[in-house]
Amino acid sequence: MDAFFAAVEQASKPSLRGKPVVVGGLGPRGVVATASYEARVHGVHSAMAMAHARRLCPNAAYLVPRFGIYRRISDIVMALLAEVSPLIEPLSLDEAFVDLEAGDLAGDPRAVAERLRADIRAATGLTASVGLAGSKLLAKIASEQAKPDGLVVVEPGTERALLDPLPVRTLWGVGPATAEHLRRAGILTVAEIAQAGEPELVRLLGKAHGSSLHAMAAGLDNRPVVADRDVKSISVEDTFDTDLTDRARVRFEIDRLADRCAQRLRGAGRSGRTVVVKIRRYDFSTLTRSETLRAPTDDPAVVKETARRLAEAVDTTGGVRLLGVGVSGLADFTQEDLFAQAAQSLREADPGAGQGGGSGPQAPQELPVAPPPEPERAERWLPGQDVAHTEYGAGWVQGSGVGRVTVRFEVPADREPGRVRTFAVDDPALSRAEPPALTGPPAPAGRP
Amino acid sequence: MKIRVERDVLAEAVAWAARSLPARPPVPVLAGLLLKAEDGQLSLSGFDYEVSARVAVEAEVDEEGTVLVSGRLLADISRALPNRPVEISTDGVRVSVVCGSSRFTLHTLPVEEYPALPAMPVASGTVPGEVFAAAASQVAIAAGRDDTLPVLTGVRIEIEGDTVTLAATDRYRFAVREFLWKPEQADISAVALVPAKTLQDTAKSLTSGDTVSIALAGSGAGEGLIGFEGAGRRTTTRLLEGDLPKYRTLFPTEFASVAVIETAPFVEAVKRVALVAERNTPVRLSFEQGVLTLEAGSSDDAQAVERVDAKLEGDDISIAFNPTFLLDGLSAIDSPAAQLSFTTSTKPALLSGRAAVDAEADEAYKYLIMPVRLSG
């Protein structure tokens, strides 16, 4: 999908069509998730600091992501892909590999791809790009080149011509460190990797990495398309607008993250043995600490207690920028914990007592677990959010501040931008709303 | 110092006393074994600040004296000596060990730098050595092994009049054993948390005597220590701080079903099906009237199924356990028949032993085991 998040926003907000749109975290430490093509002209790209983007393109619409609707549209698109072939490997919400060979579609793959693009457009109103090639790597590169709204087919025999001029970073497994290694050896393009020969690369990068890179540069990539790639870990993390310096606050956030992580773990029907805590300090030094339990768990109390213990052992006095809690070593069974279960039933019997979930026999002295005073969150209304007004109907938040919120009343079907009105932030007529469907009724249109 | 002692007696005593010597001593003298000859006795002591051990053996004392030598070396030497009387004598800063035609000369360590061994607390009561050793190993099996929660690496010893209760848990199972002893005072009441490994080793090493006396210091001399003495050997151990969580309420008292299985075939069956249970994946047990079905493995991998006879009272139940935890418990009950009592498949199950399938359950030892919950 082309500039997926931004494209969805433009589709649902007629006033933004043809205008630069940037979707991402809007806090002082936010990062750009997606920029529309209009914004990319100004040099904005994903993974850029939001503050940097704002300087480059001050006139863009800056919106928070609305994952609910992205996921809904993603489901529609993935369902269309599934009609082409049963073997699809989603890479993210808006990207997937499709193994056409596994499908029973006869005929020209080019026609299949064009029809797929048309179907996606019809079902969602969004554009998609397709790269068609003999391997996953080439298909991915081709799809990048096809953007926006295009199709690139790598005919057998033309792989080299496509790959040769590309920078080494294009290849999978080449990050900043490997690229630097290669640069020192005078290797800047994929063609140069191929020319360097395998022994030279193995000498530079080691056996596994060197030989796989050489094969990839030669256009050889026989990795299969794998549906349902096994999840290896489940984690959540948060970056804070201001560094956390208060230990009680760090502990509170760890508890919150551990809870969220355990919820996701349970939601996925999994359990895990290793609890990992990630801490990025004020100076960007990032530490991870992990503890492997004797048996897998999905119990929030156990995850919380372990995460706490791990976080306690890290010096956070200078301030914490980011905290994360994850669980790896996943399994599909859970060893029940005697104390956690007992604490749980105690809580159920007497909801007031034993709050905080410290279940261990030596749960450190309970500090106040209630959220420590937190700076008042002024932006109850976030830009991009869907709202409904009892009188004016559906709209979205354009901005909010000094006790007011500006809403543009328009729905995806409108041809013209809607009217803008401003309300007090606590206006009772204004309420949050579900995102409106992009193309008429929400159900994917039944195709003839 | 000059003494003569039988080789077997020496080797056994040195081996026992050297047990508690630290592998990497914090100070060099702690690698030493203190040999003291007086009144027709040779005493050997070792200490690592946590555990002290002292053993006294009969010896022909020609010349009294005290000397400190490397414990490891003396243990290796005395184990390897031929079966002849051993003569140990000091000569300035050296010690010679002569046995038959072999002769060793060892350096000594400075006796004056050796710390004083903690005083043995006053004896609180006695218990037959075998009973104590059996109880300690039955309970220590459930103790935790990692140091993240030090309390869980201990065995809780609770003394209440003539009853001693040992308890340990690693949060996945909980073992409790009660036994009777002869207290010095009838109304004694005390609680101590002893490192499980030390307790188990100590109890085992004291079985050679008839009885073991246990000494628990209330306050004053030897506070924070527990002492054990039997057959000329005495040892003290520093207690762990803290206490286990209150456990009596953790043990369920009402059950929906009770199953009785002959232990030996049950253990064999668990071991067999567990062969396909990689990395402690669970063994699933389904109890129905007359039969227990054990299963392990998944359809992606190898699978195993086995049936054994079982007597079931109450509702049918399916429950899964970590095979190691289950086998630990089955070996610890040390009875011909095993009784498993269940409430639900996610609540702890209670394992105890029976002298025969239709005998009453032995209430002295209880092993609580947490099940494994299968997702999906």
Boltz contact constraints between the chains, C-beta under 6 A:
constraints:
  - contact:
      token1: [A, 269]
      token2: [B, 375]
      max_distance: 6.0
  - contact:
      token1: [A, 269]
      token2: [B, 376]
      max_distance: 6.0
  - contact:
      token1: [A, 332]
      token2: [B, 375]
      max_distance: 6.0
  - contact:
      token1: [A, 333]
      token2: [B, 282]
      max_distance: 6.0
  - contact:
      token1: [A, 333]
      token2: [B, 372]
      max_distance: 6.0
  - contact:
      token1: [A, 333]
      token2: [B, 374]
      max_distance: 6.0
  - contact:
      token1: [A, 334]
      token2: [B, 373]
      max_distance: 6.0
  - contact:
      token1: [A, 335]
      token2: [B, 172]
      max_distance: 6.0
  - contact:
      token1: [A, 335]
      token2: [B, 372]
      max_distance: 6.0
  - contact:
      token1: [A, 336]
      token2: [B, 370]
      max_distance: 6.0
  - contact:
      token1: [A, 336]
      token2: [B, 371]
      max_distance: 6.0
  - contact:
      token1: [A, 336]
      token2: [B, 373]
      max_distance: 6.0
  - contact:
      token1: [A, 337]
      token2: [B, 171]
      max_distance: 6.0
  - contact:
      token1: [A, 338]
      token2: [B, 171]
      max_distance: 6.0
  - contact:
      token1: [A, 338]
      token2: [B, 370]
      max_distance: 6.0
  - contact:
      token1: [A, 339]
      token2: [B, 171]
      max_distance: 6.0
  - contact:
      token1: [A, 342]
      token2: [B, 250]
      max_distance: 6.0
  - contact:
      token1: [A, 361]
      token2: [B, 151]
      max_distance: 6.0
  - contact:
      token1: [A, 361]
      token2: [B, 245]
      max_distance: 6.0
  - contact:
      token1: [A, 362]
      token2: [B, 149]
      max_distance: 6.0
  - contact:
      token1: [A, 362]
      token2: [B, 151]
      max_distance: 6.0
